[in-house]
């Protein structure tokens, strides 16, 4: 497989996967994740612009486009466990002989 890193935009932002603690009972997953991002960023407009996708079934977290300073602010949030750069993976071959 070949991994290609998501490119930086004009604002210097890159896309990151942010792993967070699960939402407390009675709190919607997306609201919990938006709250974590809002605590790190200034203003609802920045939060809505940064959020790319939220994950709740396999992991608790979200992907967001963050500038270097925003990334550091997100990493400092107590509910954040890990932050990784997002990557696109491409198959080098679609030939799967013997696989059914």
Buried (B, 14 or more C-beta within 10 A) or exposed (E): EEEEEBEEEEEEBBBBBBBBBEBEEEEEBBEBBBBBBBBBBEEEEBBEBBBBEBBBEEEBBBBBBBBEEBBEBBBEBEBBEEBEEBEEEEEEEEEEEEEE
